[in-house]
Amino acid sequence: MNHEHPHRPEPFWRSRTGLALLGFLAIAAFFLLSEHRAHLLGALPFLLLALCPLLHFFGHGGHGGDGRAAGDGDKS
């Protein structure tokens, strides 16, 4: 039996064009971060404060729970 797989095209990111694009994107990201570091770090406290409600909500799994109050134990 012949189990040859049909030729799959090379992914874009592994082509010469894709690698060149990744290189240019890496250079652009470096300069963007290095030139705007003060702005990014200045906004960090506000981002942490904005995350508090989301972390509270998703950390508790929401406040619906299983219908029992927090102080209720198994009183059977």
Z-matrix of the N, CA and C atoms (Angstrom, degrees):
N
C 1 1.442
C 2 1.515 1 109.51
N 3 1.284 2 115.26 1 144.12
C 4 1.448 3 121.33 2 179.63
C 5 1.534 4 108.43 3 -104.17
N 6 1.335 5 116.48 4 113.88
C 7 1.454 6 120.90 5 -177.30
C 8 1.525 7 111.70 6 -108.12
N 9 1.311 8 117.27 7 38.90
C 10 1.458 9 119.48 8 179.39
C 11 1.521 10 109.65 9 -73.98
N 12 1.314 11 114.60 10 137.79
C 13 1.456 12 120.04 11 178.10
C 14 1.526 13 108.71 12 -88.79
N 15 1.316 14 116.59 13 144.29
C 16 1.464 15 117.52 14 176.07
C 17 1.526 16 110.09 15 -64.31
N 18 1.304 17 116.86 16 151.57
C 19 1.461 18 121.80 17 -177.78
C 20 1.527 19 109.56 18 -65.23
N 21 1.326 20 115.49 19 122.40
C 22 1.454 21 120.56 20 177.26
C 23 1.527 22 108.22 21 -92.69
N 24 1.303 23 116.67 22 138.13
C 25 1.471 24 117.67 23 178.45
C 26 1.523 25 110.64 24 -66.46
N 27 1.316 26 115.95 25 148.05
C 28 1.455 27 121.49 26 -179.80
C 29 1.531 28 109.41 27 -67.99
N 30 1.334 29 118.00 28 137.27
C 31 1.472 30 119.30 29 177.94
C 32 1.524 31 110.77 30 -59.97
N 33 1.325 32 116.06 31 150.25
C 34 1.470 33 120.70 32 -177.13
C 35 1.517 34 111.64 33 -58.20
N 36 1.342 35 117.50 34 -40.29
C 37 1.463 36 120.38 35 -174.69
C 38 1.516 37 112.66 36 -70.47
N 39 1.332 38 118.12 37 -12.61
C 40 1.464 39 120.59 38 177.80
C 41 1.527 40 112.10 39 -100.26
N 42 1.313 41 116.94 40 -2.78
C 43 1.460 42 120.11 41 177.67
C 44 1.521 43 109.17 42 -80.27
N 45 1.318 44 117.13 43 168.16
C 46 1.462 45 120.56 44 178.61
C 47 1.519 46 111.19 45 -61.40
N 48 1.319 47 115.59 46 -41.65
C 49 1.466 48 120.14 47 179.98
C 50 1.522 49 110.50 48 -64.31
N 51 1.317 50 117.05 49 -43.30
C 52 1.459 51 120.68 50 179.95
C 53 1.518 52 112.21 51 -64.55
N 54 1.331 53 117.38 52 -41.68
C 55 1.463 54 120.25 53 178.52
C 56 1.523 55 111.39 54 -65.36
N 57 1.335 56 116.59 55 -38.97
C 58 1.467 57 119.83 56 177.09
C 59 1.528 58 110.12 57 -64.43
N 60 1.320 59 116.72 58 -42.14
C 61 1.455 60 120.38 59 178.31
C 62 1.525 61 110.91 60 -62.91
N 63 1.320 62 117.88 61 -42.68
C 64 1.464 63 120.82 62 177.14
C 65 1.530 64 111.58 63 -61.28
N 66 1.322 65 116.66 64 -39.59
C 67 1.463 66 120.54 65 177.55
C 68 1.519 67 111.70 66 -62.85
N 69 1.332 68 117.10 67 -46.78
C 70 1.463 69 120.42 68 178.68
C 71 1.525 70 111.49 69 -64.51
N 72 1.332 71 117.73 70 -38.14
C 73 1.461 72 120.57 71 177.75
C 74 1.521 73 111.38 72 -65.43
N 75 1.334 74 117.40 73 -38.03
C 76 1.461 75 120.96 74 178.05
C 77 1.530 76 110.88 75 -65.48
N 78 1.324 77 116.96 76 -41.78
C 79 1.466 78 120.61 77 178.02
C 80 1.521 79 110.49 78 -64.78
N 81 1.332 80 116.75 79 -43.69
C 82 1.467 81 120.87 80 179.41
C 83 1.523 82 110.73 81 -63.15
N 84 1.328 83 117.34 82 -40.83
C 85 1.465 84 120.74 83 179.43
C 86 1.526 85 110.64 84 -65.04
N 87 1.331 86 116.97 85 -39.47
C 88 1.462 87 120.33 86 178.46
C 89 1.517 88 111.06 87 -60.22
N 90 1.346 89 116.74 88 -50.23
C 91 1.457 90 119.24 89 -178.44
C 92 1.519 91 112.00 90 -68.51
N 93 1.311 92 117.64 91 -34.63
C 94 1.455 93 120.65 92 178.12
C 95 1.524 94 110.42 93 -63.78
N 96 1.324 95 116.64 94 -45.31
C 97 1.465 96 120.40 95 179.69
C 98 1.522 97 112.25 96 -70.09
N 99 1.326 98 117.59 97 -39.76
C 100 1.462 99 119.29 98 -177.44
C 101 1.527 100 111.66 99 -70.72
N 102 1.318 101 118.31 100 -34.18
C 103 1.458 102 120.67 101 -179.38
C 104 1.524 103 112.94 102 -81.66
N 105 1.302 104 117.75 103 -24.18
C 106 1.456 105 120.86 104 -175.57
C 107 1.524 106 112.94 105 -115.11
N 108 1.324 107 117.15 106 20.81
C 109 1.455 108 121.39 107 -178.03
C 110 1.530 109 111.52 108 -59.89
N 111 1.329 110 117.44 109 -40.64
C 112 1.468 111 120.13 110 -178.63
C 113 1.523 112 110.75 111 -63.10
N 114 1.320 113 117.30 112 -39.10
C 115 1.461 114 119.93 113 179.15
C 116 1.519 115 111.13 114 -68.12
N 117 1.318 116 116.10 115 -41.38
C 118 1.464 117 119.70 116 -178.97
C 119 1.518 118 111.62 117 -66.70
N 120 1.328 119 116.67 118 -44.75
C 121 1.456 120 119.82 119 -179.90
C 122 1.523 121 111.63 120 -70.71
N 123 1.326 122 117.28 121 -29.35
C 124 1.457 123 120.73 122 177.11
C 125 1.521 124 112.32 123 -68.54
N 126 1.321 125 117.23 124 -28.74
C 127 1.459 126 121.21 125 -179.54
C 128 1.526 127 111.94 126 -88.10
N 129 1.308 128 118.33 127 -9.46
C 130 1.459 129 121.23 128 -175.67
C 131 1.532 130 113.92 129 -58.83
N 132 1.340 131 120.64 130 -44.77
C 133 1.475 132 118.50 131 178.52
C 134 1.530 133 112.59 132 -60.48
N 135 1.328 134 116.69 133 -37.86
C 136 1.462 135 119.56 134 179.70
C 137 1.522 136 111.46 135 -68.71
N 138 1.326 137 116.58 136 -35.54
C 139 1.464 138 119.65 137 176.78
C 140 1.520 139 111.03 138 -66.09
N 141 1.323 140 116.85 139 -39.10
C 142 1.464 141 120.05 140 178.06
C 143 1.525 142 110.84 141 -64.75
N 144 1.341 143 116.67 142 -40.98
C 145 1.461 144 119.68 143 177.43
C 146 1.524 145 111.12 144 -65.41
N 147 1.320 146 116.99 145 -36.49
C 148 1.456 147 120.23 146 179.82
C 149 1.528 148 111.09 147 -69.51
N 150 1.320 149 117.02 148 -26.59
C 151 1.461 150 120.47 149 179.80
C 152 1.527 151 113.06 150 -77.86
N 153 1.327 152 117.82 151 -20.15
C 154 1.466 153 120.68 152 -176.42
C 155 1.531 154 113.67 153 -54.00
N 156 1.334 155 119.74 154 -50.35
C 157 1.469 156 118.14 155 179.60
C 158 1.525 157 113.12 156 -62.39
N 159 1.327 158 116.45 157 -36.89
C 160 1.469 159 119.10 158 179.46
C 161 1.522 160 110.99 159 -67.52
N 162 1.316 161 117.14 160 -43.72
C 163 1.465 162 120.30 161 179.06
C 164 1.518 163 110.55 162 -64.59
N 165 1.331 164 117.07 163 -38.28
C 166 1.459 165 120.37 164 178.89
C 167 1.526 166 110.42 165 -64.12
N 168 1.316 167 115.99 166 -45.66
C 169 1.462 168 119.92 167 -177.32
C 170 1.528 169 111.74 168 -66.78
N 171 1.326 170 116.42 169 -50.52
C 172 1.461 171 119.18 170 -176.61
C 173 1.519 172 112.52 171 -78.09
N 174 1.320 173 118.32 172 -23.81
C 175 1.463 174 121.01 173 177.57
C 176 1.516 175 112.09 174 -70.04
N 177 1.324 176 116.55 175 -30.90
C 178 1.457 177 120.97 176 177.84
C 179 1.519 178 111.52 177 -90.74
N 180 1.302 179 117.78 178 -5.89
C 181 1.458 180 120.75 179 -176.56
C 182 1.518 181 111.02 180 71.37
N 183 1.301 182 116.75 181 28.25
C 184 1.455 183 120.56 182 -176.16
C 185 1.518 184 108.81 183 83.79
N 186 1.311 185 117.07 184 171.39
C 187 1.450 186 120.12 185 -178.90
C 188 1.522 187 111.79 186 -106.14
N 189 1.339 188 117.25 187 11.71
C 190 1.459 189 119.70 188 178.05
C 191 1.510 190 111.16 189 -73.68
N 192 1.298 191 116.52 190 -47.40
C 193 1.462 192 121.47 191 179.54
C 194 1.516 193 112.05 192 58.10
N 195 1.331 194 115.80 193 -148.34
C 196 1.459 195 119.89 194 -178.61
C 197 1.522 196 111.71 195 -106.64
N 198 1.336 197 117.89 196 15.05
C 199 1.457 198 120.58 197 175.94
C 200 1.514 199 113.28 198 96.60
N 201 1.332 200 119.03 199 -8.62
C 202 1.462 201 121.42 200 -179.86
C 203 1.528 202 108.92 201 -94.72
N 204 1.299 203 116.59 202 147.33
C 205 1.454 204 121.41 203 175.49
C 206 1.521 205 108.59 204 -75.44
N 207 1.326 206 115.92 205 162.36
C 208 1.459 207 120.23 206 -176.10
C 209 1.530 208 112.02 207 -64.61
N 210 1.346 209 118.86 208 -32.71
C 211 1.457 210 121.33 209 -177.22
C 212 1.519 211 113.76 210 -84.68
N 213 1.332 212 117.34 211 -11.13
C 214 1.471 213 120.08 212 -178.40
C 215 1.511 214 110.49 213 -74.83
N 216 1.283 215 116.69 214 129.33
C 217 1.453 216 121.21 215 174.59
C 218 1.519 217 108.63 216 -109.68
N 219 1.291 218 117.20 217 -178.38
C 220 1.470 219 120.70 218 175.61
C 221 1.520 220 107.76 219 -77.86
N 222 1.337 221 116.76 220 106.97
C 223 1.470 222 121.51 221 -177.63
C 224 1.521 223 110.20 222 -106.64
N 225 1.316 224 117.45 223 34.33
C 226 1.457 225 118.59 224 -178.76
C 227 1.491 226 112.20 225 -85.20
